[in-house]
Amino acid sequence: MRIIEPIETNLVKLFSAALILVSTAGCAVVVGDAAIINETPTSVAQNVIIGKTSKADVATKYGFPSTVSFDSNGVEIWLYGSTAVDQAPTAHKTLEVHFGKDGSAAYYLLTEVDPQKRRQTQLAQ
């Protein structure tokens, strides 16, 4: 036996779904590593301390990176990238963390491309 829901119940569900869509329409959608989208040069400098911050510390703060690579000297590089997509032009950030042989952060680079300001900002440590 099939039970048909009253039309009022279906309207309530439809209205609730529409309300959720409308309320989130103005919010930015983050594609990629969401943990870095709000990072600033100051916050990265506080979170990634050269010679002290370990891979585990970085993973705890930012999660595991989208890309792990090694340079020709065997230095491990973690790359995080995120893009905020909304009605305005798209903003993109990347965080690159290089680790020394001891496993601690040896260098990092935060890059932000903001089309509204038409500039690219980099912070290297």
Order of alpha helices (4+ residues) and beta strands (2+ residues): alpha-beta-alpha-alpha-beta-beta-beta-beta-beta
